Amino acid sequence: MDYKKLFKNYIFPISTIAGSIIGVGFFSLPFIASKVGIYLMLFYFVILTALILLIHLIFGEISLKTPDYKRFPGFVGFYLGKIPQAFSFVSVILGYFGVLLVYLIVGGQFLNSLLSPIFGQSNLFYTFIYFLIATIIVYLGISTISKFEFIALLFLFISFVLVFLKGLPEFSLNNIFVWDLGFGIWDFFLPYGAIIFSLWGVGLIPEAEEMLRGNKKSFRRVIILSTLIPAIFFILFTIMVLGITGSNTTESALTGLNDSLGNGVVLISLLMGVVITFSAFITHGLSLKRILAYDLGIKEKQAVIISCFTPMILFLLGLNSFIGMISFVGGVLLGIDGIMILLMYKKIGGKKYLIYPLSLVFLLGIVYEVVYFVK
């Protein structure tokens, strides 16, 4: 077996897309499952994983058929025209800022919890350190990121196994299979936005296509594996956390694990949180930088400043939402992107029996999230 080709054609591209998917969103899933029940959560996982996989494959097909180095708004402009492109720019950039802000908030908190007992300093100090290192790596580019993603994913799965082994004595199926939850009709749709947010990986698909230049045959398999690996991990993570913490599951999952398992697992779980959020911040920051550079013609240094400094400024202004931000970005902004992808797919002769039903799902999701957010 040629291991060099294996890494080049599969492992690094898969790590790039999967690493962008495995971000901070999945930390919210155990808490949401504790509210709506594991059965409804698994139903949403199956349906929405299939939906997102289709969207990823469709966008991969669009990416292969589109000339030049473009990112999402560039694709929209190429196929749908200037007005949809302008609308797409606003939606995509706001979405990226929201995503990066969430990573910055949670990642800074994890780093603070990990290091402040040793070195002291405030949460703001560690958030700034987190931001500074991530900004430098975003500037370095894709060759560094692909290898970093592979290492980060390895660390993630090792940490996951260690935390599970530590928590196995506390694990109980009674914490998972609970029927009488008492949630309202509005909560029935609660998993939608968070799962969409957690599984979305459209931004790095063009990056993977560039990495696979000259070997497009493996591109479809890379997209499928890059979507299914995070989805399976999210389900296992949700079951693991619920089984250990039950009704004490917290919004960011790790806090509840630390409370239930004690200080012996604090280091592992917090390291896992720092690495995952840091990795996702970098890959999404890189993708936004490329949008600004390729599609708006902004110089690279200015693109880095806009991509990374804007979330930090929003953080300093006091914006610190978590699950609300995840649900809104996933249900509304990513829903808009999903509809745009389907409209582009129609332009290249896509299957109508996919386009209209999937567009309706995204449209209903947007309506729900807007109403729920306002309510």
C-alpha positions as CSV (number, residue, x, y, z in Angstrom):
1,M,0.0,0.0,0.0
2,D,1.2,3.5,-0.9
3,Y,0.8,5.3,2.4
4,K,1.8,8.6,0.9
5,K,-1.1,8.5,-1.6
6,L,-3.4,7.2,1.1
7,F,-2.7,10.3,3.2
8,K,-2.8,12.7,0.2
9,N,-5.9,11.4,-1.4
10,Y,-8.0,10.4,1.6
11,I,-6.7,11.0,5.1
12,F,-5.7,14.7,4.8
13,P,-8.8,15.7,2.7
14,I,-11.1,13.8,5.0
15,S,-9.4,15.4,8.0
16,T,-9.9,18.8,6.5
17,I,-13.6,18.5,5.9
18,A,-14.4,16.4,9.0
19,G,-12.2,18.7,11.2
20,S,-14.3,21.6,10.0
21,I,-17.5,19.7,10.9
22,I,-16.3,18.5,14.3
23,G,-16.5,21.9,16.0
24,V,-18.3,23.3,19.0
25,G,-21.8,22.4,18.0
26,F,-21.8,18.8,19.1
27,F,-21.1,19.9,22.7
28,S,-24.8,21.1,22.8
29,L,-26.3,17.9,21.5
30,P,-26.3,15.8,24.8
31,F,-28.1,18.7,26.5
32,I,-30.7,19.0,23.8
33,A,-31.2,15.2,23.8
34,S,-31.8,15.3,27.6
35,K,-34.6,17.8,26.9
36,V,-36.3,16.0,24.0
37,G,-35.3,12.4,24.6
38,I,-32.9,10.1,22.9
39,Y,-35.5,8.6,20.5
40,L,-36.5,11.9,19.0
41,M,-32.8,12.9,18.9
42,L,-31.8,9.7,17.0
43,F,-34.7,10.3,14.5
44,Y,-33.4,13.8,13.8
45,F,-29.8,12.5,13.5
46,V,-30.8,9.9,10.8
47,I,-32.9,12.3,8.8
48,L,-30.6,15.4,9.0
49,T,-27.4,13.3,8.4
50,A,-29.0,12.1,5.2
51,L,-30.0,15.7,4.3
52,I,-26.6,17.2,4.9
53,L,-24.8,14.3,3.1
54,L,-26.9,15.0,0.0
55,I,-26.1,18.7,0.3
56,H,-22.4,18.0,0.6
57,L,-22.4,15.7,-2.4
58,I,-24.4,18.2,-4.4
59,F,-22.0,21.0,-3.5
60,G,-19.1,18.7,-4.4
61,E,-20.6,18.2,-7.8
62,I,-21.1,21.9,-8.3
63,S,-17.5,22.5,-7.1
64,L,-16.1,20.1,-9.7
65,K,-18.1,21.7,-12.5
66,T,-17.1,25.3,-11.6
67,P,-14.0,26.9,-13.1
68,D,-11.5,29.0,-11.1
69,Y,-10.8,29.2,-7.4
70,K,-14.1,30.2,-5.9
71,R,-15.8,29.9,-2.5
72,F,-19.5,29.8,-1.7
73,P,-20.6,33.4,-2.8
74,G,-18.4,33.0,-5.9
75,F,-20.4,29.9,-6.8
76,V,-23.7,31.7,-6.2
77,G,-22.6,34.6,-8.4
78,F,-21.4,32.3,-11.2
79,Y,-24.7,30.4,-11.4
80,L,-27.4,32.7,-10.0
81,G,-26.2,36.3,-10.7
82,K,-25.1,39.4,-8.8
83,I,-28.2,40.0,-6.6
84,P,-28.3,36.5,-5.2
85,Q,-24.5,36.7,-4.8
86,A,-24.7,39.9,-2.8
87,F,-27.4,38.3,-0.6
88,S,-25.2,35.2,-0.2
89,F,-22.2,37.2,0.8
90,V,-24.2,38.8,3.7
91,S,-25.6,35.4,4.8
92,V,-22.3,33.5,4.6
93,I,-20.2,36.2,6.2
94,L,-22.7,36.7,9.1
95,G,-22.8,32.9,9.5
96,Y,-19.0,32.7,9.7
97,F,-18.8,35.5,12.2
98,G,-21.4,33.8,14.3
99,V,-19.7,30.4,14.1
100,L,-16.2,31.9,14.9
101,L,-17.7,33.9,17.8
102,V,-19.1,30.7,19.3
103,Y,-15.8,28.9,18.9
104,L,-14.0,31.8,20.5
105,I,-16.4,32.0,23.4
106,V,-16.3,28.3,24.2
107,G,-12.7,27.7,23.3
108,G,-11.6,30.5,25.5
109,Q,-13.6,29.2,28.4
110,F,-12.1,25.7,28.0
111,L,-8.5,27.1,27.8
112,N,-9.2,29.3,30.9
113,S,-10.5,26.3,32.9
114,L,-7.5,24.3,31.8
115,L,-4.7,26.8,32.5
116,S,-5.9,29.3,35.0
117,P,-5.5,27.0,38.0
118,I,-1.8,26.7,37.1
119,F,-0.9,30.2,35.7
120,G,-3.8,32.4,37.0
121,Q,-5.0,35.2,34.7
122,S,-8.5,36.0,33.5
123,N,-10.9,34.4,31.0
124,L,-10.3,37.4,28.7
125,F,-6.5,36.7,28.8
126,Y,-6.9,33.1,27.6
127,T,-9.5,34.0,25.0
128,F,-7.0,36.5,23.6
129,I,-4.2,33.8,23.6
130,Y,-6.6,31.4,21.9
131,F,-7.5,34.1,19.3
132,L,-3.8,35.1,18.7
133,I,-2.6,31.6,18.0
134,A,-5.6,30.7,15.8
135,T,-5.1,33.9,13.8
136,I,-1.4,33.1,13.1
137,I,-2.3,29.6,11.8
138,V,-5.2,30.9,9.7
139,Y,-2.6,33.1,7.9
140,L,-0.3,30.1,7.2
141,G,-2.8,28.3,4.9
142,I,-4.2,25.0,3.9
143,S,-1.0,22.8,3.9
144,T,-0.5,23.4,7.6
145,I,-4.2,23.1,8.4
146,S,-4.7,19.7,6.7
147,K,-2.0,18.1,8.8
148,F,-3.2,19.9,12.0
149,E,-6.7,18.6,11.4
150,F,-5.4,15.0,11.1
151,I,-3.6,15.3,14.4
152,A,-6.5,17.1,16.1
153,L,-8.9,14.3,15.0
154,L,-6.6,11.6,16.3
155,F,-6.4,13.4,19.7
156,L,-10.2,13.8,19.7
157,F,-10.9,10.1,19.3
158,I,-8.2,9.1,21.9
159,S,-9.7,11.6,24.3
160,F,-13.2,10.3,23.7
161,V,-12.1,6.7,24.5
162,L,-10.3,7.8,27.7
163,V,-13.2,9.8,28.9
164,F,-15.6,6.9,28.2
165,L,-13.4,4.4,30.1
166,K,-13.2,6.8,33.0
167,G,-17.0,7.3,33.1
168,L,-17.9,3.7,32.4
169,P,-18.7,2.9,36.1
170,E,-21.1,5.9,36.1
171,F,-22.7,4.9,32.8
172,S,-26.4,3.9,33.1
173,L,-28.9,3.1,30.4
174,N,-31.6,4.6,32.7
175,N,-30.1,8.0,32.1
176,I,-30.6,7.6,28.3
177,F,-33.9,5.9,27.8
178,V,-36.3,8.3,29.5
179,W,-39.9,8.7,28.3
180,D,-41.5,11.3,30.5
181,L,-39.6,14.4,29.6
182,G,-42.5,16.9,29.5
183,F,-41.2,19.1,26.6
184,G,-43.6,21.4,24.7
185,I,-44.5,21.5,21.1
186,W,-41.9,24.1,20.3
187,D,-39.1,22.0,21.8
188,F,-40.1,19.1,19.5
189,F,-38.1,20.9,16.8
190,L,-35.2,22.0,19.1
191,P,-32.6,19.5,17.7
192,Y,-33.0,20.8,14.1
193,G,-30.8,23.9,14.1
194,A,-28.1,22.5,16.4
195,I,-27.7,19.3,14.3
196,I,-27.6,21.3,11.1
197,F,-24.9,23.5,12.6
198,S,-23.0,20.5,13.9
199,L,-22.9,18.5,10.7
200,W,-22.5,21.4,8.1
201,G,-19.2,21.2,6.2
202,V,-19.8,23.0,2.9
203,G,-17.1,25.6,3.5
204,L,-14.2,23.2,3.3
205,I,-15.4,21.1,0.3
206,P,-13.7,23.4,-2.2
207,E,-10.5,23.2,-0.1
208,A,-10.6,19.4,-0.3
209,E,-11.2,19.5,-4.1
210,E,-8.1,21.6,-4.5
211,M,-6.1,19.1,-2.4
212,L,-7.4,16.3,-4.7
213,R,-6.5,18.1,-7.9
214,G,-5.7,15.4,-10.4
215,N,-7.6,12.7,-8.5
216,K,-11.3,13.6,-8.6
217,K,-12.4,10.0,-8.4
218,S,-11.8,9.9,-4.7
219,F,-13.6,13.2,-4.1
220,R,-17.1,11.7,-3.7
221,R,-15.8,9.0,-1.2
222,V,-14.0,11.7,0.7
223,I,-17.2,13.8,1.1
224,I,-19.2,10.7,2.2
225,L,-16.7,9.6,4.8
226,S,-16.1,13.2,6.0
227,T,-19.8,13.5,6.7
228,L,-20.5,10.1,8.2
229,I,-17.5,10.0,10.6
230,P,-18.5,13.1,12.5
231,A,-22.2,12.0,12.5
232,I,-21.4,8.6,14.1
233,F,-19.1,10.3,16.6
234,F,-21.8,12.8,17.6
235,I,-24.3,10.0,18.2
236,L,-21.7,8.1,20.4
237,F,-20.7,11.3,22.2
238,T,-24.4,12.1,22.9
239,I,-25.1,8.6,24.2
240,M,-21.9,8.6,26.3
241,V,-22.6,12.0,28.0
242,L,-26.3,11.2,28.6
243,G,-25.4,7.8,30.1
244,I,-23.0,9.4,32.5
245,T,-24.6,12.7,33.5
246,G,-28.3,12.0,32.8
247,S,-30.5,14.9,34.0
248,N,-27.4,16.8,35.1
249,T,-26.2,17.2,31.5
250,T,-25.1,20.8,30.9
251,E,-25.3,23.0,27.8
252,S,-21.6,22.5,26.9
253,A,-21.5,18.8,28.0
254,L,-17.9,18.9,29.4
255,T,-18.9,20.9,32.6
256,G,-21.4,18.2,33.4
257,L,-18.9,15.4,32.8
258,N,-16.4,17.1,35.0
259,D,-19.0,17.5,37.8
260,S,-20.0,13.8,37.5
261,L,-16.5,12.2,37.1
262,G,-14.4,14.5,39.3
263,N,-11.0,16.1,38.7
264,G,-9.4,12.9,37.4
265,V,-11.1,13.5,34.0
266,V,-11.0,17.3,33.9
267,L,-7.7,17.5,32.1
268,I,-8.7,15.1,29.4
269,S,-12.1,16.6,28.7
270,L,-10.8,20.2,28.7
271,L,-7.9,19.3,26.4
272,M,-10.4,17.7,24.1
273,G,-12.6,20.8,24.1
274,V,-9.6,23.1,23.5
275,V,-8.3,21.1,20.5
276,I,-11.7,20.6,18.9
277,T,-12.8,24.2,19.1
278,F,-9.3,25.5,18.2
279,S,-9.2,23.2,15.1
280,A,-12.7,24.3,14.0
281,F,-11.9,28.0,14.5
282,I,-8.9,27.7,12.3
283,T,-10.6,25.8,9.5
284,H,-13.6,28.2,9.4
285,G,-11.3,31.2,9.7
286,L,-9.3,29.9,6.7
287,S,-12.5,29.4,4.7
288,L,-13.7,32.9,5.4
289,K,-10.3,34.3,4.5
290,R,-10.5,32.5,1.2
291,I,-14.0,33.9,0.5
292,L,-12.8,37.4,1.2
293,A,-9.6,37.0,-0.9
294,Y,-11.0,35.0,-3.9
295,D,-14.5,36.4,-4.2
296,L,-14.1,40.0,-3.0
297,G,-10.5,40.5,-4.1
298,I,-9.4,41.6,-0.6
299,K,-5.7,41.3,0.1
300,E,-4.6,38.3,2.2
301,K,-3.5,40.2,5.3
302,Q,-6.7,42.3,5.3
303,A,-8.8,39.2,4.8
304,V,-7.1,37.6,7.9
305,I,-7.8,40.7,10.0
306,I,-11.5,40.8,9.0
307,S,-12.0,37.0,9.4
308,C,-10.4,36.7,12.8
309,F,-10.6,40.1,14.4
310,T,-14.3,40.7,13.9
311,P,-15.4,37.8,16.2
312,M,-12.9,39.0,18.8
313,I,-14.4,42.5,18.6
314,L,-17.9,41.1,19.0
315,F,-16.7,39.1,22.0
316,L,-15.3,42.3,23.5
317,L,-18.6,44.0,22.9
318,G,-20.3,41.4,25.1
319,L,-21.9,39.0,22.7
320,N,-21.6,35.6,24.4
321,S,-24.6,33.4,23.3
322,F,-24.1,29.6,22.8
323,I,-27.0,27.3,22.1
324,G,-29.2,30.2,20.9
325,M,-26.4,31.3,18.4
326,I,-25.9,27.7,17.3
327,S,-29.6,27.1,16.6
328,F,-30.0,30.5,14.8
329,V,-26.9,30.1,12.6
330,G,-27.7,26.4,11.8
331,G,-31.4,26.9,11.2
332,V,-31.5,30.3,9.5
333,L,-28.1,31.2,7.9
334,L,-27.1,27.7,6.9
335,G,-30.7,27.0,5.8
336,I,-30.4,29.9,3.4
337,D,-27.1,28.5,2.1
338,G,-28.8,25.1,1.6
339,I,-31.5,26.7,-0.5
340,M,-28.8,28.5,-2.5
341,I,-26.9,25.2,-3.1
342,L,-30.1,23.6,-4.4
343,L,-30.8,26.5,-6.7
344,M,-27.3,26.2,-8.1
345,Y,-27.8,22.4,-8.5
346,K,-30.9,23.2,-10.6
347,K,-28.7,25.3,-12.9
348,I,-26.4,22.3,-13.6
349,G,-29.4,20.1,-14.4
350,G,-29.9,18.6,-10.9
351,K,-32.7,16.2,-10.0
352,K,-35.9,18.1,-9.4
353,Y,-37.3,15.4,-7.0
354,L,-34.4,16.3,-4.7
355,I,-34.4,20.1,-5.2
356,Y,-38.0,21.0,-4.1
357,P,-38.5,18.8,-1.1
358,L,-35.1,19.7,0.4
359,S,-35.7,23.4,-0.2
360,L,-39.0,23.1,1.6
361,V,-37.2,21.5,4.6
362,F,-34.8,24.3,4.8
363,L,-37.5,26.9,4.4
364,L,-39.6,25.5,7.2
365,G,-36.5,25.3,9.4
366,I,-35.8,29.0,8.8
367,V,-39.4,29.9,9.7
368,Y,-39.2,27.8,12.9
369,E,-35.9,29.2,14.1
370,V,-36.9,32.8,13.4
371,V,-40.2,32.4,15.3
372,Y,-38.4,30.5,18.2
373,F,-35.7,33.1,18.4
374,V,-38.2,36.0,18.5
375,K,-40.4,34.1,21.0
